[in-house]
Amino acid sequence: MKAVKFGGTSMSTADSILRVAEIIKGDRDRRFVVVSAPGKTDGDDKITDMLVAVAEASGKTRDAKFEPVCKRFKMLADGVGLSGALDDELEQTRKSLSNADYSYILSRGEFLCAKLLAKLIEYTFIDAAELIKFNGSTYDDERTQDVCKAGLKGKLDVVIPGFYGSNENGDIVTFSRGGSDVSGAIVARAVNAEIYENFTDVDGFMTCDPRVVPHASVIDVLTYKELRELSYMGANVLHPESTFPVQKANIPIHILNTFNKNASGTKIVPTEEFLAGGFSRKNNMPITAIAGRQHFYSLHIDKSMMNTEIGFMRRVLSCFEKLGISVEHIPSGIDSMTVVFTPVDVSACNELIESVKREVNPDHISLTRDISLITIVGHGMKSRPGTVARAINRLSYANINLRMLDMGASEINLILGVSDDDFERALIALNGEFEV
């Protein structure tokens, strides 16, 4: 039995919805289906963006802003041969607009899309508000599992809208954008699915950003740990929180392309099972993928004998905490440390520097604003000597200055810092070295 999720691009046009219906009917194991709101087309914005405009309006303006939404859904219904199928739901939504809150309005894209697909494929519609629970505005995992398991027990052939649930007051609460991935994973765990299939508009996770490295290829198998490292560095095929529900139940994820039936996609599998030989990759390279992000800041601190000052690092990090600045990495030496962090405005930077000076009285402190981080990810790194040396040498041959080096404790990721100007050249050079 499979739980399946279709993204906004898959649900964006009548033709793509008919393709989705064909995919579902083509495999009778696809019994639980979660859908996003229709995505962007050549002529229209994403439905969710259109609903944001509705939610931000008021009074009669809301009605006017809702018209394009109605028109889009009626076109979709007409296009799949179900003219008038959503008229009642659209009218009910229109009547509720005057008193509806922001989250409720945003959730109607998934709600209406799931209603349409359920009617098309003759599956049962179940509202996500009945299954996915929040405590206030915070997702309640334990309660959701109890409610979702009970709500889906004994049921098959179900369509559920993604992206939202409800809290203890019955109010609609949404996940962050892209949260339908999370909804799909929650359902997969609740029904103990054999696999969670996530259909999107790409062939899978790539070995490197194809916009920079055109010959990058699809990764056939990823572990959950590798996925987390790559997602952090911007490989955003999946919502970053979507793996947790299925990971707890050791359910594999299969990324597939709605529009390319010949693509085998990427399987994301339990790390322990992969390491035990339960899954294998097509190639035997030590590196699985390379990814990166630009525009970080770094604060470099020098102080003689800092290693003898108990609490030195804690005091430095407390300065970041007080200013609400997120810390990314902390490479250090015996008399120095560097804190890499997400960008903040000039006044916050100045305040941070003064705060660190007061707290630890450094010999020298400097700020750099043009750092890019590149991560090299792969379980094979742990058992293959020379991976770090190869990466450093490759950057040297390409005349790229290495600004930072940091290796995770798990030894499956190596993080390199270069200047923003060298970012793309570094990606190309490293990809060429490891032939991922």
Disulfide bonds with the S-S distance in Angstrom:
none
